[in-house]
Amino acid sequence: MQPENGNPDRRRRELDQWVSDWLGVAVRGENASADASFRRYFRYRHQGRSLVAMDAPPPQEDCRPFVQVAGRLAAAGVNVPEILAQDLERGFLLLTDMGSETWLTALNDANADAWFGAALETLIVQQSRADASGLPAYDRALLRRELDLFPQWYLAREKNLTLDAAASARLDAVFDTLIEAALAQPTVFVHRDYMPRNLMVSEPNPGVLDFQDAVRGPITYDAISLFKDAFLSWPEARVHGWLREYQRRGLEAGLPVPADFEALLRDCDLMGAQRHLKVIGIFARICHRDGKPRYLADTPRFFAYLRTVIARRPELADLGVLLDEWGCPTGEGPSCAP
């Protein structure tokens, strides 16, 4: 997979030169991380200082939302990278370094309560203080486009299924239920990928990354993303305990969180189901379109999340029947070659 504006090696040389010009000394970056998008990150060390540069090749990526949202979150008091230099036309950003350890590797049974408490505190700050005005709306059209990734990429490409009119209508009815539930919720700043992989072990803890797709949307989206993660699963009783803590803190902060826990749990369940279906579709797309199959191996986790919700939400009963008919109640491993 090669960016249209040049091969990755050429871009890396250009990035090295750009950072060298900013520092006034020749430096070469070392791989810091990559993600499911076209973005790459490189770490530069100079005179005891560590910086991170983002390579976001146009036209596949646009640095502007990252810059804009970083400003909103920093103004709200959220610990995000400081942007030291930017070349938006070329897709280069130079950032302060938030370290190399994410919560994905740092979280464990012993520290989860304390650390998720810190994540919830940061989430409350985002939702109560971050300016959401002018952000894209998590509206009906966007919710539907995301849900459509499931039949387009998982069912059609991974499962090689073609839905007949009756099955499509049944799936549409499920989608309508999920969309209406999401639109009925109060709206706040939504990070849209608030999960341990995007939280950094830092001081203060956590540091927050990968916020460039932020929208104005349903209040439960980020909370359920935090606990129904792509790479970590927690016992349901423990998740409910953390959601009760979120409810308590949110109400204290004046957020429009449902005062009845069962109402909050239903909102989280249905919002989560929308996200789970979307993520399964995205992981299939990353495999079949982008040639990155490793993410698809995590789809069984999301089917497990779906099955948990379906078991307690009668309005999603037909989704369970459909999953059975399609042979994907727990998902399958990647089917495309590395």
C-alpha positions in Angstrom: 0.0 0.0 0.0 1.7 3.2 -1.2 0.6 6.8 -0.8 -0.2 8.5 -4.0 2.3 11.3 -3.4 5.4 9.1 -3.1 6.8 6.0 -1.5 7.1 5.8 2.3 10.9 5.8 2.2 11.0 9.1 0.4 8.5 10.6 2.8 10.6 9.4 5.7 13.7 11.1 4.3 11.7 14.3 3.8 10.4 14.1 7.4 14.0 13.6 8.7 15.1 16.7 6.8 12.1 18.7 8.0 12.8 17.8 11.7 16.5 18.4 11.2 15.8 21.9 9.8 13.6 22.7 12.8 16.2 21.4 15.3 19.1 23.0 13.4 21.1 19.7 13.5 20.9 16.5 11.4 18.8 13.8 13.0 17.2 10.5 11.9 14.0 9.2 13.4 13.3 5.8 14.7 10.0 4.0 14.3 7.7 4.9 17.1 4.4 3.3 16.0 2.0 2.9 13.2 -1.8 2.3 13.2 -4.6 1.1 11.1 -4.5 4.2 8.9 -1.8 5.6 6.7 -0.3 7.6 9.5 3.2 6.7 10.9 5.1 8.1 13.8 8.8 8.5 14.3 10.8 9.4 17.5 13.7 11.8 17.4 16.2 12.3 20.2 18.5 15.3 20.5 20.4 16.6 23.5 18.4 14.6 26.0 15.1 15.6 24.4 12.6 13.3 22.7 10.1 14.4 20.1 7.6 12.5 17.9 6.9 13.4 14.3 3.7 12.3 12.6 3.8 11.4 8.9 0.2 11.7 7.6 0.5 11.5 3.8 -2.1 13.5 1.8 -4.6 12.9 0.3 -5.2 9.8 2.5 -4.8 11.7 5.7 -5.4 15.3 6.8 -3.5 16.8 9.8 -5.9 19.7 10.2 -8.5 17.9 12.4 -5.7 16.6 14.7 -4.4 20.2 15.1 -7.8 21.7 15.7 -9.0 19.0 18.2 -5.7 19.1 20.1 -6.3 22.8 20.7 -9.8 22.1 22.0 -8.6 19.4 24.4 -5.6 21.3 25.6 -7.8 24.3 26.4 -10.1 22.0 28.4 -7.2 20.7 30.5 -6.8 17.3 28.8 -3.2 16.0 28.6 -2.5 15.9 24.9 0.7 16.3 22.8 1.8 19.9 22.2 2.2 20.7 18.5 5.7 22.2 18.1 5.7 22.5 14.3 3.4 21.8 11.4 3.5 21.4 7.7 -0.1 20.7 6.8 0.4 20.7 3.1 2.9 17.9 3.3 1.2 16.1 6.3 4.0 16.6 8.8 3.5 17.4 12.5 6.2 17.6 15.3 4.9 16.8 18.7 6.0 16.5 22.3 6.7 12.9 23.2 4.2 11.3 25.6 6.3 8.2 26.0 6.2 4.7 24.5 3.9 2.8 26.8 0.2 2.7 26.2 -2.4 1.6 28.7 -2.9 -1.5 26.6 0.2 -3.0 28.1 0.1 -1.3 31.5 -3.4 -2.2 32.6 -3.9 -5.3 34.8 -6.4 -6.6 37.3 -4.6 -5.0 40.2 -4.5 -1.4 38.8 -7.6 -1.4 36.6 -9.9 0.3 39.2 -7.5 3.2 39.9 -6.4 3.6 36.3 -10.0 3.5 34.9 -10.9 6.0 37.6 -8.3 8.3 36.1 -9.6 7.6 32.5 -13.1 8.5 33.7 -11.9 11.7 35.2 -10.3 12.7 31.9 -13.5 11.6 30.1 -15.6 13.8 32.4 -13.3 16.7 31.6 -13.6 16.1 27.9 -17.4 15.9 28.0 -17.9 18.9 30.3 -15.2 21.3 29.2 -14.0 20.5 25.7 -15.6 22.8 23.0 -17.7 20.6 20.8 -19.2 23.5 18.7 -18.5 23.2 15.0 -17.4 19.6 15.2 -19.0 17.2 12.8 -22.3 15.8 14.1 -22.6 12.1 14.8 -25.8 12.3 12.8 -28.1 9.7 11.2 -26.1 9.6 8.0 -22.8 9.0 9.8 -24.2 6.4 12.1 -25.7 4.6 9.1 -22.5 4.8 7.0 -20.6 3.2 9.9 -23.2 0.4 10.3 -23.1 -0.3 6.6 -19.4 -1.3 6.9 -20.6 -4.6 8.6 -22.6 -5.9 5.6 -20.3 -4.3 3.0 -17.0 -5.6 4.3 -17.6 -8.4 6.9 -20.6 -10.2 5.4 -19.8 -9.6 1.7 -16.0 -9.8 1.7 -15.0 -11.9 4.7 -18.1 -14.2 4.8 -18.8 -14.0 1.0 -22.5 -13.6 1.7 -25.0 -11.9 -0.4 -28.1 -10.8 1.5 -31.5 -11.3 0.0 -34.2 -8.6 0.3 -35.7 -10.2 3.5 -32.4 -10.4 5.3 -31.5 -6.9 4.3 -34.8 -5.6 5.6 -34.3 -7.4 8.9 -30.8 -6.0 9.3 -32.1 -2.5 8.3 -34.6 -2.8 11.2 -31.8 -3.5 13.6 -29.8 -0.6 12.3 -32.8 1.7 12.7 -33.2 0.7 16.3 -29.5 1.4 17.0 -29.6 4.7 15.2 -32.7 6.0 16.9 -31.3 5.0 20.3 -28.1 6.9 19.6 -29.8 10.0 18.3 -32.0 10.1 21.5 -29.0 10.6 23.7 -27.7 14.0 24.8 -24.7 15.1 22.8 -21.2 16.1 24.0 -17.6 16.1 22.7 -16.9 12.5 21.5 -13.3 11.4 21.1 -14.6 8.4 19.1 -11.7 6.0 19.9 -11.3 6.4 23.6 -9.7 3.1 24.5 -6.5 1.9 26.3 -4.5 1.7 23.1 -4.9 5.5 22.7 -4.2 6.3 26.3 -0.5 6.8 27.2 1.2 6.2 30.5 2.3 9.7 31.3 2.3 12.4 33.9 -0.5 13.4 34.4 -1.9 10.0 33.6 -3.4 9.4 31.0 -2.1 11.2 28.0 -4.7 11.1 25.2 -4.0 10.4 21.5 -5.8 9.6 18.3 -8.5 12.2 18.8 -8.6 13.6 15.3 -11.9 12.0 14.4 -13.8 13.7 17.3 -17.4 14.6 16.7 -20.4 16.0 18.6 -22.4 12.9 19.5 -24.0 10.6 22.0 -22.8 10.9 25.6 -22.3 7.1 26.2 -20.1 6.5 23.1 -16.7 7.1 24.7 -17.5 5.4 28.0 -18.6 2.2 26.3 -15.5 2.4 24.0 -13.3 2.5 27.1 -14.6 -0.7 28.6 -15.5 -2.7 25.5 -12.1 -2.5 24.0 -10.7 -4.1 20.8 -7.8 -5.7 22.6 -8.9 -6.1 26.3 -12.0 -7.7 27.8 -13.3 -7.3 31.4 -15.9 -9.2 33.4 -19.3 -7.7 32.9 -19.9 -7.1 36.6 -16.7 -5.1 36.7 -17.7 -3.1 33.7 -21.0 -2.3 35.3 -19.2 -1.1 38.4 -17.1 1.3 36.3 -20.2 2.6 34.5 -21.8 3.3 37.9 -18.7 5.3 38.8 -19.0 7.2 35.5 -22.6 7.9 36.2 -21.8 9.2 39.7 -19.0 11.5 38.5 -20.9 12.6 35.4 -23.9 13.7 37.5 -21.7 15.5 40.0 -20.1 17.4 37.0 -23.5 18.4 35.7 -23.4 16.2 32.6 -26.8 14.9 31.2 -26.1 11.3 32.3 -29.2 9.3 33.0 -29.9 9.2 36.7 -31.4 5.7 36.4 -28.6 3.2 36.0 -30.7 0.8 33.9 -31.4 3.6 31.5 -27.7 4.3 31.3 -26.9 0.7 30.7 -29.5 0.4 27.9 -28.0 3.5 26.2 -24.5 2.0 26.6 -25.6 -1.4 25.3 -27.2 0.0 22.2 -24.5 2.5 21.5 -22.0 -0.3 22.0 -23.8 -2.6 19.6 -23.5 0.1 16.9 -19.8 0.5 17.6 -19.2 -3.3 17.7 -20.8 -3.8 14.2 -18.8 -0.8 12.8 -15.5 -2.1 14.2 -16.1 -5.6 12.8 -16.7 -4.0 9.4 -13.6 -1.8 9.7 -11.4 -4.7 10.7 -12.6 -6.6 7.6 -12.0 -3.6 5.4 -8.5 -3.1 6.8 -7.8 -6.8 5.9 -9.4 -7.0 2.4 -8.8 -3.5 1.2 -5.6 -2.5 2.9 -3.8 -5.8 3.3 -3.6 -5.7 7.1 -5.1 -8.9 8.4 -4.1 -8.9 12.0 -7.0 -6.7 13.1 -9.5 -9.2 11.8 -8.3 -11.7 14.4 -9.9 -9.5 17.1 -13.4 -9.7 15.6 -14.5 -12.6 17.9 -14.2 -10.2 20.9 -16.7 -7.9 19.3 -19.1 -10.7 18.5 -18.8 -11.7 22.2 -19.7 -8.1 23.2 -22.7 -8.2 20.8 -23.9 -11.5 22.2 -23.8 -10.2 25.7 -26.0 -7.2 24.7 -28.4 -9.3 22.6 -29.0 -11.6 25.6 -30.5 -8.7 27.7 -32.0 -6.5 25.0 -35.2 -8.0 23.4 -35.1 -5.3 20.7 -31.9 -6.9 19.4 -33.2 -10.4 19.4 -33.4 -10.7 15.6 -29.8 -9.6 15.3 -28.8 -12.7 17.3 -30.9 -14.8 14.9 -29.2 -13.3 11.9 -25.8 -13.8 13.3 -26.7 -17.5 13.8 -28.0 -17.7 10.2 -24.8 -16.2 8.9 -22.6 -18.5 10.9 -20.8 -15.7 12.7 -21.9 -15.7 16.4 -18.2 -15.7 17.5 -16.5 -14.7 14.3 -13.5 -16.3 12.6 -9.8 -15.7 12.2 -8.4 -13.7 9.3 -8.9 -15.3 5.9 -6.7 -13.1 3.8 -3.0 -13.6 3.5 -0.5 -11.3 5.4 
